[in-house]
Amino acid sequence: MLGSVSTLPQQPQRSPFSGHMVVCGDDALAQRLAVELRYVYGERVTLLLPAGRDPRRPELPLTQRGRAATLFGRMSAAMNRNLGNGGAVATGANGGSDNDTGAGPEAVRILEAAEPSDEAFEEAGVDTAAALALVYDDDERNIRAALTARRLNPRVRLVIRLYNRKLGQYLETLLDQAAAVAVPGLDPTALDTSTTVLSDADTAAPALAATALTGSSKVVQAEGLLLRAVERTPPRQGEVADPGLCTLALLSSTTHDPAGAEGSDSSGAEGPQLLPDQQSVAAATGRGAVVLEAIREAAPDGPPPRMGGRGASLSQIFSRRLRRSVLGVASAVLGLTVASTLTTGEHPLHAVYLTLLDLFAMGDPAIDDSTARQVIQLLSGIAGLMLLPLLVAGVLEAFGSLRTASSLRRPPRGLSGHVVLLGLGKIGTRVLVRLRELNIPVVCVEDDPAARGIPVARRLQVPVVLGDVTQEGVLEAAKIQRSRALLALTSSDTTNLEATLYARSVKPDLQVALRLFDDEFATAVYRTLRTAHPQALTRSRSVSHLAAPSFAVAMMGRQILGAIPVERKVMLFAAIKVAGHRQLEGRTVEQAFRAGAWRVLALDATPPEDRHPDLTTAGPVSSDRPSGLIWDLHPGYVLRAEDRVVIAATRRGLAELLRRRSSLTSR
């Protein structure tokens, strides 16, 4: 069903509505973000994609527009099924349900343009849009598009995807200043959220690294905040599972069934239940759970540790043969010095001085001296002749060894218990840094010597195997048979799958997490792998699926602290102000809890004058501050308008809390 997708206009025309959301991108993240905004937040969306088919590559079977239309059609059909089954459907921005997306062709409008130019933005209606997301894979294109959009509409909320963190901070400041100059009376709150720079790699890396680390531990780490959630297996007969601080989710009933599927949004009653109430937890016998185990202040970020120490030792620079030659020359000098002292009666220091002069052919001939002195001088000259080629060899060998030490390292012979990371692109590089921060040994596999993460691996002294992972012998070179986990993060689904299947043939019980885009394909792969290897842990992850909620929330003028995957669903953590949310204000913590939607976890007790706009920019709570985050809230505590709370929420629950008023979307 593609009723929610408009046909491509034959000629340029202005957007038929205002106050909508515009998404510009060239990969899976743009499509996922458009789906998130439309089917979770109920927003009207214009999706601007690059021109479809490349005439130089006629073999491409599906254009970007066709792929997006297929994704929208799938989601629309899933929403209709949920509605027909009596499932709850989130209310749209216009007061109706998400199912009304098929009521008209303007729900999701797909356009194509080679570049995000002035004409393309005017056709997409950026001048009247409420928010614009620029999620191209190229940082430079996103920056140029952001500058153009800010000129066309100073009030539009910009969400920009950038890999370069420092450049993103500078760009955010610049665009905020441009908005303040263009609109002098702009509300400070609106100005604070007028520009948000995010990285899909930074958003997804913690979840991917945690999956590779243990497969069950999930970590959310924002500046100054660390939350750890752990999967609990179902308790045995007569046992009671540790509830932790609270139960965040119940795993699907087929989690431990080899033929079962990993839960997703379309799994129905068999799928995972996010934020269940106490009655559901008590009745869920035989189901695993995800519990919040620990909450604490995060340690300050430090430089990632190196696997090989701070530098190469002398034994790595100079060969054993050269070191033995140097030792021999030094022994000869010492022997000649002793002989000179014994035969001539000179002071030992003076004897050393004379010997070195003779060694370097700098002394006068000992014509009038004794025979012993003359013999020693001749022997010193012979030793000097040996010293010259030794010095040349040492310089050449040191130069070659230092070049080798600065190049890519090979996996050590006795390495075991490490993580094999496939792909050093944007995602793989961020995950590599994250794993090294956790002091986990890693071996990387990359077929492109000029990949983005190669310099990072060299700086961290992480072993790298250069080669095509689908070729025989490449994974063996990475010691896959002695590794603890495989993390396949290349941009190709088929490459990740092929590498996973081959690794499982080498080590059947290998823990695997692979990056896949298509949900149906991921479900089929997951079910097949678990059926074939029930004793091994298998996880499939989509970077765009993990990152899209963060970008969607930013387009609503908020930021989330982080996200964790629960099977194929996503749990979000956010900091919001209670004021303006009737579902929270004036209610107790117990009353504010809504099963399957949101749960208040903590209260930010920092005085208002010391607060930052968002916890993600507040940094660590210093010890001299009078208060901080309160995690042991009494269920009877009444939430006030001036309070700010940290909540765990589902995508639809957070959408309901942050949904814009109808007056804004209908202007």
C-alpha positions as CSV (number, residue, x, y, z in Angstrom):
1,M,0.0,0.0,0.0
2,L,1.6,3.3,-1.1
3,G,-1.3,5.6,-0.5
4,S,0.8,7.7,1.9
5,V,3.4,8.5,-0.8
6,S,2.7,11.2,-3.3
7,T,3.6,10.9,-6.9
8,L,6.7,12.7,-8.1
9,P,5.6,16.0,-9.6
10,Q,6.2,16.5,-13.2
11,Q,7.4,20.2,-12.7
12,P,8.6,22.2,-9.7
13,Q,5.9,23.3,-7.4
14,R,5.7,24.7,-3.9
15,S,5.0,22.6,-0.9
16,P,1.2,22.3,-0.4
17,F,1.5,22.7,3.4
18,S,3.5,24.6,6.0
19,G,4.8,23.8,9.4
20,H,5.9,20.4,8.1
21,M,9.2,18.6,8.4
22,V,11.7,18.3,5.6
23,V,14.3,15.5,5.5
24,C,17.2,15.6,3.0
25,G,19.6,12.7,2.6
26,D,21.0,10.1,0.4
27,D,21.1,6.9,2.5
28,A,19.0,4.7,4.8
29,L,19.1,7.3,7.7
30,A,17.0,9.7,5.7
31,Q,14.3,7.1,4.9
32,R,14.2,5.9,8.5
33,L,14.0,9.4,9.8
34,A,11.0,10.2,7.5
35,V,9.3,7.0,8.7
36,E,9.9,8.0,12.4
37,L,8.5,11.5,11.9
38,R,5.4,10.3,10.0
39,Y,4.4,7.1,11.7
40,V,5.6,7.8,15.2
41,Y,5.2,11.6,15.6
42,G,2.4,12.0,13.1
43,E,4.1,14.8,11.3
44,R,3.7,15.7,7.6
45,V,7.0,15.0,5.9
46,T,8.7,16.0,2.7
47,L,11.6,13.7,1.8
48,L,14.2,15.2,-0.6
49,L,16.3,12.5,-2.2
50,P,19.1,12.7,-4.8
51,A,18.3,11.9,-8.4
52,G,17.3,8.3,-8.8
53,R,19.1,6.2,-11.4
54,D,22.6,6.8,-12.5
55,P,22.8,6.6,-16.3
56,R,26.3,5.2,-16.1
57,R,25.1,2.3,-13.9
58,P,21.9,1.0,-15.5
59,E,22.2,-2.2,-13.6
60,L,20.9,-0.6,-10.4
61,P,17.6,-2.4,-9.7
62,L,16.0,0.2,-7.3
63,T,16.2,4.0,-7.1
64,Q,16.4,5.8,-3.8
65,R,12.8,7.0,-4.4
66,G,11.6,3.5,-5.1
67,R,13.3,2.2,-2.0
68,A,11.8,4.9,0.2
69,A,8.3,4.3,-1.3
70,T,8.6,0.6,-0.5
71,L,9.6,1.4,3.1
72,F,6.7,3.8,3.5
73,G,4.3,1.3,2.0
74,R,5.5,-1.4,4.4
75,M,5.1,0.8,7.4
76,S,1.6,2.0,6.3
77,A,0.5,-1.6,5.9
78,A,1.9,-2.5,9.3
79,M,0.0,0.4,10.8
80,N,-3.2,-0.7,9.2
81,R,-2.7,-4.3,10.5
82,N,-2.1,-3.0,14.0
83,L,-5.3,-0.9,13.8
84,G,-7.3,-3.8,12.5
85,N,-6.0,-6.0,15.3
86,G,-7.2,-3.5,17.8
87,G,-3.7,-2.3,18.5
88,A,-3.1,1.1,19.9
89,V,-2.1,3.7,17.3
90,A,-0.4,6.9,18.3
91,T,-2.3,10.1,17.7
92,G,-1.1,12.2,14.9
93,A,-0.3,15.9,15.0
94,N,-3.7,16.8,13.6
95,G,-5.5,14.9,16.3
96,G,-6.2,11.8,14.3
97,S,-4.4,8.5,14.3
98,D,-1.3,7.5,12.4
99,N,-3.5,5.4,10.2
100,D,-4.8,8.6,8.6
101,T,-1.6,8.9,6.8
102,G,-3.2,7.0,3.9
103,A,-6.1,9.5,3.8
104,G,-4.3,11.8,1.4
105,P,-1.3,12.0,-0.9
106,E,0.3,14.8,1.2
107,A,1.2,12.7,4.2
108,V,4.7,11.9,2.8
109,R,5.9,13.8,-0.2
110,I,8.9,12.5,-2.0
111,L,11.0,14.8,-4.2
112,E,14.2,14.3,-6.1
113,A,17.1,16.8,-6.7
114,A,20.7,16.4,-7.6
115,E,21.8,18.9,-5.0
116,P,20.1,20.7,-2.1
117,S,20.0,24.0,-4.0
118,D,17.8,27.1,-3.5
119,E,15.3,25.8,-6.1
120,A,15.1,22.3,-4.4
121,F,14.6,23.9,-1.0
122,E,11.9,26.2,-2.3
123,E,10.1,23.3,-3.9
124,A,10.3,21.4,-0.7
125,G,8.9,24.3,1.3
126,V,11.8,24.9,3.5
127,D,10.8,28.6,3.9
128,T,7.7,27.6,5.7
129,A,8.9,24.4,7.3
130,A,9.1,23.9,11.1
131,A,12.3,21.8,11.0
132,L,14.8,20.6,8.4
133,A,17.1,17.5,8.7
134,L,20.2,17.4,6.6
135,V,21.5,13.8,6.8
136,Y,23.6,13.4,3.7
137,D,26.6,11.1,4.1
138,D,28.9,14.0,3.1
139,D,29.8,16.5,5.8
140,E,30.6,19.2,3.2
141,R,27.2,18.9,1.5
142,N,25.4,19.1,4.8
143,I,27.3,22.3,5.7
144,R,26.5,24.0,2.4
145,A,22.9,23.0,2.6
146,A,22.6,24.3,6.2
147,L,24.0,27.7,5.3
148,T,21.5,27.9,2.4
149,A,18.6,26.8,4.6
150,R,19.4,29.3,7.3
151,R,19.4,32.1,4.7
152,L,16.1,31.0,3.3
153,N,14.4,30.6,6.7
154,P,16.1,31.9,9.8
155,R,13.5,30.4,12.0
156,V,13.7,26.8,10.8
157,R,15.0,24.3,13.2
158,L,18.1,22.6,11.7
159,V,19.2,19.1,12.5
160,I,22.5,18.4,10.8
161,R,24.4,15.1,10.5
162,L,28.2,15.6,10.9
163,Y,31.0,13.2,11.6
164,N,33.5,15.8,12.6
165,R,32.6,16.7,16.2
166,K,34.7,19.9,16.6
167,L,33.5,21.3,13.3
168,G,29.9,20.5,14.4
169,Q,30.3,22.6,17.5
170,Y,31.6,25.6,15.5
171,L,28.9,25.2,12.9
172,E,26.2,25.1,15.6
173,T,27.4,28.3,17.1
174,L,27.7,30.0,13.7
175,L,24.1,29.1,12.6
176,D,22.7,30.1,16.0
177,Q,24.3,33.5,15.7
178,A,23.0,33.8,12.1
179,A,19.5,33.1,13.4
180,A,19.8,35.6,16.2
181,V,20.9,38.3,13.8
182,A,18.2,37.6,11.2
183,V,15.4,37.5,13.9
184,P,16.4,39.9,16.7
185,G,13.4,39.0,18.9
186,L,13.8,35.3,18.6
187,D,12.7,33.4,21.8
188,P,15.9,32.2,23.7
189,T,14.3,28.8,24.1
190,A,13.8,28.5,20.4
191,L,17.3,29.8,19.7
192,D,18.7,27.2,22.0
193,T,17.2,24.4,19.8
194,S,17.5,26.2,16.5
195,T,20.5,24.2,15.4
196,T,21.5,20.6,16.5
197,V,24.4,18.7,15.2
198,L,24.3,15.0,15.6
199,S,26.3,12.0,14.5
200,D,24.7,8.7,13.7
201,A,28.0,7.0,14.4
202,D,28.2,8.4,17.9
203,T,24.6,7.5,18.6
204,A,24.9,3.9,17.5
205,A,28.4,3.1,18.6
206,P,27.7,2.5,22.3
207,A,24.9,0.0,21.6
208,L,27.1,-1.8,19.0
209,A,30.1,-1.9,21.2
210,A,28.0,-3.2,24.1
211,T,26.6,-6.0,21.9
212,A,30.1,-7.1,20.9
213,L,31.3,-6.9,24.5
214,T,28.8,-9.2,26.3
215,G,25.7,-9.5,24.1
216,S,23.5,-8.7,27.1
217,S,24.9,-5.6,28.8
218,K,23.6,-2.3,27.4
219,V,25.2,1.0,28.3
220,V,24.0,4.5,27.8
221,Q,26.7,7.1,28.5
222,A,26.1,10.8,28.1
223,E,28.3,13.5,29.5
224,G,28.0,13.2,33.3
225,L,25.6,10.2,33.2
226,L,26.0,6.4,32.8
227,L,23.2,3.9,32.8
228,R,23.7,0.2,32.5
229,A,20.9,-2.2,31.6
230,V,21.4,-6.0,31.7
231,E,19.4,-8.9,30.2
232,R,18.2,-11.3,32.9
233,T,17.5,-14.9,31.9
234,P,14.2,-16.4,33.1
235,P,14.4,-17.6,36.7
236,R,14.2,-21.3,37.4
237,Q,11.5,-23.0,39.3
238,G,11.4,-21.6,42.8
239,E,13.8,-18.7,42.0
240,V,13.2,-15.0,41.9
241,A,15.0,-12.9,39.4
242,D,16.9,-9.8,40.6
243,P,14.7,-6.9,39.7
244,G,17.5,-4.3,39.7
245,L,16.5,-0.7,40.1
246,C,13.5,-1.3,37.8
247,T,12.4,-3.5,34.9
248,L,12.7,-1.7,31.6
249,A,11.5,-4.5,29.3
250,L,10.3,-8.1,29.1
251,L,11.9,-10.0,26.2
252,S,9.9,-11.8,23.7
253,S,8.4,-15.2,24.6
254,T,10.4,-16.8,21.8
255,T,13.8,-15.5,22.9
256,H,15.0,-18.9,23.9
257,D,13.2,-20.8,21.2
258,P,15.7,-21.7,18.4
259,A,13.0,-21.2,15.8
260,G,11.7,-17.9,17.3
261,A,12.2,-14.5,15.8
262,E,13.8,-11.5,17.4
263,G,11.1,-9.2,18.5
264,S,10.2,-6.1,16.5
265,D,7.4,-3.6,16.3
266,S,5.3,-6.1,14.3
267,S,5.8,-9.1,16.6
268,G,2.5,-8.6,18.4
269,A,1.9,-10.2,21.8
270,E,4.9,-12.5,21.3
271,G,7.3,-9.5,21.0
272,P,9.1,-7.7,23.7
273,Q,7.2,-5.5,26.1
274,L,8.9,-2.1,26.9
275,L,8.3,-0.5,30.3
276,P,5.8,-3.1,31.7
277,D,3.9,-2.6,34.9
278,Q,4.3,-4.8,38.0
279,Q,1.4,-7.0,37.1
280,S,2.9,-7.8,33.6
281,V,6.3,-8.5,35.2
282,A,4.7,-10.9,37.8
283,A,2.7,-12.7,35.1
284,A,5.6,-13.0,32.6
285,T,6.9,-16.5,33.7
286,G,9.5,-17.9,31.4
287,R,10.4,-14.6,29.8
288,G,13.7,-12.8,30.2
289,A,13.9,-9.2,31.2
290,V,16.0,-6.1,30.8
291,V,16.5,-4.4,34.1
292,L,18.2,-1.1,35.0
293,E,21.2,-2.4,37.0
294,A,23.2,0.7,37.7
295,I,23.1,4.5,37.4
296,R,26.1,6.6,38.2
297,E,28.1,9.6,37.1
298,A,30.3,8.8,34.2
299,A,34.1,9.1,34.5
300,P,35.7,11.9,32.5
301,D,36.6,10.9,29.0
302,G,40.2,10.0,28.7
303,P,42.4,9.1,25.7
304,P,41.7,5.5,24.5
305,P,44.3,3.0,25.7
306,R,46.7,1.5,23.2
307,M,47.1,-2.1,22.7
308,G,50.9,-2.0,22.2
309,G,52.0,0.5,24.8
310,R,53.0,4.1,24.3
311,G,55.9,3.4,21.9
312,A,58.1,0.8,20.4
313,S,60.8,-0.7,22.5
314,L,64.5,-0.9,21.4
315,S,64.0,-4.6,20.8
316,Q,61.4,-3.7,18.2
317,I,63.6,-1.1,16.5
318,F,67.0,-2.9,16.4
319,S,67.5,-6.5,15.5
320,R,69.2,-9.0,17.8
321,R,72.2,-9.3,15.5
322,L,72.8,-5.6,15.5
323,R,72.5,-5.5,19.3
324,R,75.1,-8.3,19.6
325,S,77.5,-6.4,17.3
326,V,77.2,-3.3,19.4
327,L,77.8,-5.3,22.6
328,G,80.9,-6.8,20.9
329,V,82.4,-3.4,20.0
330,A,81.7,-2.1,23.5
331,S,83.5,-5.1,25.0
332,A,86.5,-4.5,22.8
333,V,86.7,-0.9,23.9
334,L,86.5,-2.0,27.5
335,G,89.2,-4.6,27.0
336,L,91.5,-2.1,25.3
337,T,91.0,0.4,28.1
338,V,91.9,-2.1,30.7
339,A,95.0,-3.2,28.8
340,S,96.1,0.4,28.3
341,T,95.8,1.0,32.1
342,L,97.8,-2.1,33.0
343,T,100.6,-1.7,30.5
344,T,101.2,2.1,30.6
345,G,100.1,2.9,34.1
346,E,97.7,5.7,32.9
347,H,94.7,6.7,34.9
348,P,91.6,4.7,33.9
349,L,89.8,7.8,32.7
350,H,92.8,9.0,30.7
351,A,93.1,5.5,29.2
352,V,89.5,5.5,28.1
353,Y,90.0,8.9,26.5
354,L,93.1,7.7,24.6
355,T,91.3,4.5,23.5
356,L,88.4,6.5,22.1
357,L,90.7,8.8,20.3
358,D,92.4,5.9,18.7
359,L,89.1,4.2,17.9
360,F,87.9,7.2,15.9
361,A,91.4,7.8,14.4
362,M,91.7,11.1,16.1
363,G,94.9,10.5,18.2
364,D,98.5,11.1,17.3
365,P,100.7,8.1,16.2
366,A,102.4,6.5,19.2
367,I,105.9,6.6,17.5
368,D,108.0,7.4,20.6
369,D,105.8,5.4,23.0
370,S,106.3,1.9,24.3
371,T,105.5,-1.1,22.2
372,A,102.5,-1.9,24.3
373,R,101.0,1.5,23.6
374,Q,101.6,1.1,19.9
375,V,99.9,-2.4,19.8
376,I,96.9,-1.0,21.7
377,Q,96.7,1.9,19.2
378,L,96.7,-0.5,16.3
379,L,94.0,-2.7,17.9
380,S,91.9,0.4,18.6
381,G,92.2,1.4,14.9
382,I,91.0,-2.0,13.8
383,A,88.0,-1.7,16.2
384,G,87.3,1.7,14.7
385,L,87.1,0.2,11.2
386,M,84.4,-2.2,12.5
387,L,82.5,0.7,14.1
388,L,81.8,2.6,10.9
389,P,79.7,-0.1,9.1
390,L,78.1,-0.8,12.4
391,L,76.9,2.8,12.7
392,V,75.6,2.8,9.1
393,A,73.7,-0.5,9.7
394,G,72.2,0.8,12.9
395,V,70.9,4.0,11.2
396,L,69.4,2.1,8.3
397,E,67.8,-0.6,10.5
398,A,66.4,1.9,12.9
399,F,64.8,3.9,10.0
400,G,63.2,0.8,8.6
401,S,62.1,-0.5,12.0
402,L,60.5,2.9,12.9
403,R,58.7,2.9,9.6
404,T,57.4,-0.6,10.4
405,A,56.4,0.4,13.9
406,S,54.4,3.4,12.6
407,S,52.6,1.2,10.0
408,L,49.7,-1.2,10.7
409,R,50.3,-3.9,13.3
410,R,49.7,-7.6,12.7
411,P,47.8,-9.6,15.3
412,P,50.1,-11.1,17.9
413,R,50.7,-14.8,17.9
414,G,49.2,-15.5,21.3
415,L,46.2,-13.2,21.0
416,S,42.8,-14.6,22.2
417,G,39.6,-13.4,23.7
418,H,39.5,-10.4,21.4
419,V,36.7,-8.8,19.2
420,V,37.1,-9.0,15.4
421,L,35.7,-5.8,13.9
422,L,34.9,-5.8,10.2
423,G,34.9,-2.4,8.5
424,L,36.6,0.8,9.5
425,G,34.2,3.3,8.0
426,K,32.4,6.0,10.1
427,I,30.6,3.5,12.3
428,G,33.4,1.0,12.6
429,T,35.8,3.8,13.7
430,R,33.6,5.0,16.4
431,V,33.0,1.5,17.7
432,L,36.7,0.8,17.6
433,V,37.4,3.8,19.8
434,R,34.6,2.8,22.2
435,L,35.9,-0.7,22.5
436,R,39.4,0.6,23.3
437,E,38.0,2.9,25.9
438,L,36.6,-0.2,27.5
439,N,40.1,-1.8,27.2
440,I,38.8,-4.6,25.0
441,P,41.4,-6.1,22.6
442,V,40.3,-5.7,19.0
443,V,41.5,-6.9,15.6
444,C,40.2,-5.0,12.6
445,V,39.6,-6.2,9.1
446,E,39.4,-3.7,6.2
447,D,39.9,-4.0,2.5
448,D,40.6,-0.3,1.8
449,P,44.0,0.9,2.9
450,A,42.7,4.5,2.8
451,A,39.7,3.9,5.0
452,R,38.7,6.5,7.5
453,G,39.6,4.4,10.5
454,I,43.1,3.3,9.4
455,P,44.9,6.3,11.0
456,V,42.8,5.8,14.2
457,A,43.8,2.1,14.4
458,R,47.5,3.1,13.8
459,R,47.3,5.7,16.5
460,L,45.8,3.2,19.0
461,Q,48.2,0.5,17.8
462,V,45.3,-1.8,17.1
463,P,46.2,-4.8,14.8
464,V,44.6,-4.5,11.3
465,V,44.3,-7.2,8.6
466,L,44.1,-5.6,5.1
467,G,42.0,-7.8,2.8
468,D,38.6,-8.7,1.5
469,V,36.8,-10.4,4.4
470,T,35.0,-12.7,1.9
471,Q,38.3,-14.2,0.7
472,E,39.6,-17.3,2.4
473,G,42.3,-16.8,5.0
474,V,41.5,-13.2,5.9
475,L,39.4,-14.0,9.0
476,E,42.0,-16.7,10.0
477,A,44.7,-14.0,9.9
478,A,42.5,-12.0,12.4
479,K,42.5,-15.1,14.7
480,I,38.8,-15.6,14.4
481,Q,39.1,-19.1,15.8
482,R,40.3,-17.6,19.2
483,S,38.1,-14.5,19.3
484,R,35.2,-13.8,21.6
485,A,33.0,-12.0,19.2
486,L,32.5,-10.9,15.6
487,L,31.2,-7.4,14.9
488,A,30.4,-7.0,11.1
489,L,29.9,-3.3,10.4
490,T,30.5,-2.9,6.7
491,S,28.0,-1.0,4.7
492,S,27.1,-4.1,2.6
493,D,24.5,-6.5,4.1
494,T,25.7,-9.4,1.9
495,T,29.3,-8.9,3.0
496,N,28.3,-8.9,6.6
497,L,26.2,-12.0,6.2
498,E,28.9,-13.8,4.2
499,A,31.5,-13.0,6.8
500,T,29.2,-14.1,9.6
501,L,28.4,-17.5,7.9
502,Y,32.1,-18.2,7.3
503,A,33.1,-17.2,10.8
504,R,30.4,-19.5,12.2
505,S,31.7,-22.4,10.1
506,V,35.2,-21.8,11.7
507,K,33.8,-21.3,15.2
508,P,30.2,-22.4,15.7
509,D,29.8,-20.9,19.2
510,L,31.1,-17.4,18.1
511,Q,29.1,-14.5,19.4
512,V,28.0,-12.4,16.4
513,A,26.5,-9.0,15.8
514,L,26.0,-7.9,12.3
515,R,24.8,-4.7,10.7
516,L,21.7,-5.1,8.4
517,F,19.4,-2.5,7.0
518,D,16.3,-4.4,5.8
519,D,14.0,-5.5,8.7
520,E,12.6,-8.5,6.9
521,F,16.0,-9.7,5.8
522,A,17.4,-9.2,9.3
523,T,14.5,-11.2,10.8
524,A,15.1,-14.1,8.4
525,V,18.9,-14.0,9.0
526,Y,18.4,-13.9,12.7
527,R,16.0,-16.8,12.8
528,T,18.1,-19.0,10.5
529,L,21.3,-18.4,12.4
530,R,19.7,-19.1,15.7
531,T,18.2,-22.3,14.4
532,A,21.5,-23.5,13.0
533,H,23.5,-22.4,16.0
534,P,21.2,-22.3,19.1
535,Q,24.1,-22.3,21.5
536,A,25.6,-19.1,20.0
537,L,24.5,-15.5,20.5
538,T,23.3,-13.7,17.4
539,R,22.3,-10.1,17.1
540,S,21.3,-8.0,14.0
541,R,21.5,-4.3,14.3
542,S,20.6,-1.4,12.0
543,V,22.6,1.8,12.5
544,S,19.8,3.9,10.9
545,H,17.2,2.2,13.2
546,L,19.3,3.1,16.3
547,A,20.1,6.7,15.2
548,A,16.7,7.8,13.7
549,P,15.0,8.3,17.1
550,S,17.7,10.8,18.2
551,F,17.4,12.8,15.0
552,A,13.6,12.8,15.2
553,V,13.6,14.0,18.8
554,A,16.0,16.8,17.8
555,M,13.6,17.9,15.1
556,M,11.0,18.2,17.8
557,G,13.3,20.6,19.7
558,R,14.7,18.1,22.2
559,Q,17.7,15.9,22.7
560,I,17.8,12.4,24.1
561,L,20.6,11.1,26.3
562,G,20.9,7.8,24.5
563,A,19.2,4.7,23.2
564,I,19.5,1.0,23.8
565,P,18.3,-1.8,21.6
566,V,15.8,-4.3,23.1
567,E,15.8,-7.1,20.5
568,R,14.6,-5.1,17.5
569,K,12.9,-2.3,19.4
570,V,14.6,0.8,20.8
571,M,14.4,2.2,24.4
572,L,15.1,5.9,24.7
573,F,16.4,8.0,27.6
574,A,15.7,11.7,27.7
575,A,15.7,14.7,30.0
576,I,12.6,16.9,29.8
577,K,11.1,19.7,31.8
578,V,7.8,18.9,33.5
579,A,6.2,22.2,32.7
580,G,3.8,22.0,29.8
581,H,3.3,18.2,30.0
582,R,-0.1,17.5,31.5
583,Q,0.8,13.8,31.7
584,L,3.5,14.7,34.3
585,E,2.8,18.0,35.9
586,G,0.9,17.7,39.2
587,R,1.1,13.9,39.3
588,T,3.1,11.7,41.6
589,V,5.9,9.6,40.2
590,E,3.7,6.5,40.4
591,Q,0.8,8.2,38.7
592,A,3.0,9.6,36.0
593,F,4.2,6.2,35.0
594,R,2.4,4.8,31.9
595,A,3.1,1.2,31.0
596,G,4.5,0.8,27.5
597,A,5.1,4.6,27.1
598,W,7.3,6.2,29.7
599,R,8.7,6.0,33.2
600,V,10.3,8.6,35.4
601,L,13.7,7.4,36.5
602,A,15.3,10.4,38.2
603,L,14.9,14.0,39.2
604,D,17.4,16.7,38.4
605,A,17.6,18.6,41.7
606,T,20.2,21.1,40.4
607,P,19.1,24.7,41.2
608,P,17.5,26.4,38.2
609,E,20.2,29.1,38.0
610,D,22.9,26.3,37.7
611,R,21.1,24.2,35.2
612,H,22.2,23.8,31.6
613,P,19.7,23.6,28.7
614,D,20.1,19.9,28.5
615,L,21.9,17.2,30.4
616,T,23.9,16.2,27.4
617,T,25.6,19.6,27.5
618,A,25.8,19.9,31.3
619,G,28.9,17.8,31.7
620,P,29.8,15.9,34.9
621,V,28.2,17.0,38.1
622,S,31.0,18.5,40.2
623,S,31.4,17.6,43.9
624,D,31.0,21.2,45.0
625,R,27.5,21.5,43.6
626,P,24.8,21.4,46.3
627,S,22.7,18.8,44.5
628,G,22.4,16.7,41.4
629,L,20.4,13.8,40.1
630,I,18.1,11.9,42.6
631,W,17.5,8.3,41.5
632,D,15.6,7.0,44.5
633,L,12.5,9.0,44.1
634,H,9.6,8.2,46.3
635,P,6.5,7.0,44.3
636,G,4.4,9.6,46.1
637,Y,6.6,12.5,45.0
638,V,4.6,15.1,43.2
639,L,6.2,16.4,40.0
640,R,6.2,20.2,39.8
641,A,6.3,22.5,36.8
642,E,9.8,23.6,37.6
643,D,11.2,20.1,37.9
644,R,13.3,18.4,35.2
645,V,13.3,14.6,35.1
646,V,15.1,11.8,33.3
647,I,12.7,9.4,31.7
648,A,12.9,6.0,29.9
649,A,10.4,6.0,27.1
650,T,9.4,4.1,24.0
651,R,9.5,5.9,20.6
652,R,5.7,6.4,20.7
653,G,5.6,7.4,24.3
654,L,8.3,10.1,23.8
655,A,6.5,11.2,20.7
656,E,3.3,11.7,22.7
657,L,5.1,13.8,25.2
658,L,6.9,15.9,22.7
659,R,4.2,16.1,20.0
660,R,3.6,19.6,18.8
661,R,0.3,21.4,19.2
662,S,-2.2,21.2,16.3
663,S,-2.1,25.0,16.0
664,L,1.5,24.8,15.1
665,T,1.2,22.2,12.5
666,S,-1.9,23.7,10.9
667,R,-0.5,27.2,10.4
